[in-house]
């Protein structure tokens, strides 16, 4: 083979190259596509014609959508899978997280360290925008392991060289999400047992409203420019205690049940025993129950969601217990004017 031809052949196969700008549509990498928010977000992304690649362990969990997306096999515990998943990716939406220890990693490893590794891989891959889901109240001083892990992950995102958007929501729910399905099964019992007093306050926001906020903030969305290097606190219009959320869910199921608080010391012993016996298949864990004792309140109420063009619906409306013209929801807590670029602790 002539030397010139050998050099040309070598140049064609010397290694992976980024696609030329404009030659191929930019790919969006979505982690957590089979979760509550992921399922709500995937449909509008695909309807908008966005090429989506999903990082998943089992593509079958995507259901019919698995034939409409690109598949990257892997998970948060396998950082070596990130490189392949990020090829040709312009935007990452990182939803995947865990609220209990898994066989392949702890809460700290999968909700904290894994995000740091994904951020590093995204920097090397030339990703433009990194969208991360933290949580309200994330702090390294929190009593909840997930909250501490999310705080570490959020710092890694903000300290990176990537253009980023951070969403910090209160409780996110959907009518068929795992927690409401658990409550539905429990509602067949004579009484509804909840951990502790159930007095911790939340501002639940529906997964569909959260997905609408994300769509607005993504590149090409109406709030894309404002969302660059911004942090949004997402909250619904109602402030409800955990006990009130359970009562609302029971009503939506068409049942009436007395709600009984189980002392936290007893809840902890019971759930630790259940987890010891059931392992990853336990119906609930102490780490999950403890999160329901930590209030998640946005100082600006629904202002950040409204800045993205979304007016969150009340939980009663989403569950079919009140129409949009029904009685007004409780007012959001007073706070400063909306500033989506505000950062926790700054």
N, C-alpha and C positions, 0 to 999 in steps of 0.2 A: 504494500500500500504506500503510495507516495507520502512524503513527510507532511505536505500541506493537508492532504485528506485525513491523515492520522490526527493532526492538530485539530481539525474541525470536528472529527468524531469525538475526540477527548473533550472539547469544549461543550458538546451537547450532553455529555454524561458526567460532567465533573462534579455534580452535586445538585441538590434541590435549589430552585430559584423561585423568588416571589413572582407571581403573575404580573405582567405589565399592566400599569394602571389603565383601566378602561377595557382591558381585553376580556376579563371575566368578572361577573358580578361578585361583590364582596360577600364573604360568608360570615354568618353570625353563629358563634358557638354558644350553645345553651346547656348548662349543667342543671340537674334537678328537674328535667323535663317531665318526669312522671310524678312530681310532687303537686301540692295544692296550687301553688302559684304557677308552676311550670305548665300544668295542663291548661290553665286559664290563659296563659301567654302564648302558647304554641299556636293556637287557632288564629288569632289576629296576625301573628307573624307570617304564617303561611298564606293567609288571605291577602296580605299585602304584597305577596310575591317575594318575600325575603328568603334567600337560600339559607336554610338552617341546618346546622350539624349538631346532633345531640350526643353528649358523652354519657353513655349508659352501660350498665353491666348486662342487662337483659333487654334486647330490643322489643321482645314480645310485650313488655309492659307499656309500650307506646301505643298499643292497639292498632287501629287502622292507619294512624298517622305515621307509622314506621315506614310506609312506602312513599311518603311525601317528604322525608327528611334524609339527610346524610347521617350515617351511623359511625360513631367512633367508639369502639369498645374500650371500656376502662372504668375507673371510678376514682374517688378522692384518695383512696389508699394506695393507688398505683400511679405515682407521679411520673413514671416512665411513659405512661399513656398520653400525657399532656402534649408532648411534642407532636405526635401524629395528629391529635385532635385539633391543634392550633394552626396547621398548615393552611395558608391562604385566608386566615381569619382576620377580619377587620374589627369586629366587635365581640366582646365576651359578655354574656349575661350569666353571672355566677349565682345561682339559687341554691345549689346543693348544700345540704347541711344535715346534721343528725342531732337528735335531742336525747339519745341514749347511746351507750357504748355498743359497738358492733364487733363481730368476730375479727374483722380486718382493721380495727382501729378504735381508739377511744374518742370521746367527744372532743377533747383538746386536739387530737391529731387530725380528725376529719373536719372539724368546723373552724379550726384555727391554723395549724401548721400547713394543712393542705392548701388553704387559700394563699398563704405566703409563697408556696411552691408554684401554684398556678400563676400568680402574678409575675414571678421571676421568668417562668416559661413564656408568658405573654410578652414580656419585654424583649426577650430574645427573638420571638417570632415576628416582631414588628406590629403588634396589635395597636390599634388607634384608640379605642374606647373600652374601658373595663367597667362594667356595671355590677355592683356588689350589694347583696342584701345582708345588712346587719340587723340590729333590733333596737328598739327604744331602750334606753337605760343600760346599754352595753358598757361595762366597766370592768377593769381588772380587779376592782375591789368588791364586785358583786358577790352575793352568796351563791348564785347559780353558776354552775360550770359552763353552760352554754353562753351565758352573758360574758363571762371572762374570755372564753375562746373567741367570741365575736369581736370583742374589743381589740384583741391582739390582731385578728384578721383585718379589721378596719384600719388599724394603724399601718399595716403592711401595704394596703391599697393606697392610702393617702400619701405614704412616703415614697411611692414608686414614681417612675418617670412617665407613667401612663396617664393620659386624659381619663378621668374617672367620674362616675356618679355613684353615690352611696344612698341607698334607701334604708331608713330605719323605721320599720312599721311596729304598730301595736299588734295584738292578736289578729292573724289573718285566718279567715274561715271560708268555707264553701258548703252548700247544703249537703254534699255527700263526702265531706272530708273525713279523715280517720277519727278525729275527736268527736264530731257529731255522730258518726256511726257508732262509736263506743257508747255515747250517751243514749243513743236510740236502743241499743241492746240492754243497757242498764235500766232503761225506763220500764222494762217488763217486770222488774222487781217491785216489791211493795213500797219501798222507799228509795230515794236517790241519795247515795252516799257521796260526799265530796270531801277532799282533804282540808282540814282546818276549818276556819270559820267561813271561808269564801268571801272575805271582805276586801281582798285586793281588787283595785279598780283597773279597768281596761277600756280602750276605745276601739272595739272590734271593727275591722274593715274587710270587705269582701274581696275575694281573690280576683274577681272580674274588675273591680275598681282599681286594685293594685296593678293589674295587667294594663289597664288603660293609662295609668301613670307612667309605667315603663315605656309603653309605645310612644308616648308624647316626648319622652326624654331621649330616646334613641336617635342616632344620626339619621337625619331625614325627617324627624318628627318636628312638630311645631315648637317644642321647647328645647330642641337639641343644643342650641348655642348657650342658653341660660343654664342648661344642666351640666355643662362641662366643668369638672372639678367642684361640683355642688353636692350638698347633702340635704336630703328631703326626709322629714318625719311624716309618716303616713298614718293617719288615724281616721276612724269613722266619726259620725256626728253624735253618737251616744256614748256617754260614760256609764259603764255598767260594772258592777262587781261580779266576781266569778259566780256567786250564788244567783245573781239576777240573770246571767247568761244561761246557766243551767235551767232556771225556771222558764226562760224564754224558749229554749230548745224543747223542753217537755211540752209546753203549750203547742209548739209547732208540730209535735208528734201526735197531737190530739189526746194527750193524757193529762191526768192530774196526779201528782205525786208529792209527798212530803219530802223536803230536802233536809238531810241530816249531816251535820259536820262531824267528821271523825278527827279526834285530836291528832295533832301532827306527830307526836311521839309514837302513837299507835299506827298511824298511816305509814310512817317510815319503817317500822318493824315488819308490818304486813307486806309492804311492797318489796322490801329487800328479800324477804323470804320467797315471795312469788318470783322475783327475778333470779334467785338462786336456783329454784326448782325449774323454772321455765326457760331461763337463758334469754336469747334474743327473741323468742316467741312470746314472752310474758305480755299480758294484756296491758300492763302499765308498769312504770318504774318510779322509784323515788325521785330521780332527777327530773322526770316529767311532772310529777306532782308538785315538786318544789317550785317549778316555774310558775305555777298557778297561784303562788303566794307572793309573787314579785309584781308590783303595779307597773303598768306600761301606759304612761300618759304623756301625750305630746303637749308641750307648753303652748304651741300655736294652734292646737286643735286641727281642723281640716284645712287650714290656710295653705299648707305646702301642696296638698293634693289639688286644691283649687287653683294654685299658681300654675299647675300643669294642665288646667282645663278640665279637671275631674271634680264632680260634686258627689262625694261618697254617700251611699244610701245607708239607712239605718239597718241594723240587724233584723229588726222586726219586719221591715219591708222586704228584705232579701228572703226571709224565711216564710213570707206570705201571710204575716200577721197584721200588716198595716200597709196601706197604699201610699203613694207619693204625696197624696193630698190629705193624709191623715194628720193626727195631732203632731205638733212640732216636737222634735227631739230636744233633749236637754242641751243647753248652750255649752259650747266648748269652753274649757278653762281659759280665763283671761291670760294674755301674754303679749309680748312685743309683736310688732308687725312682722309679717312673714319675711323671712330672709333665707331662701333655700341654700345660700352659700355658707350659712352658719355652721360651725364645727363644734362637736362636743368637746367641752373642756377648754375652749379657746375664747 
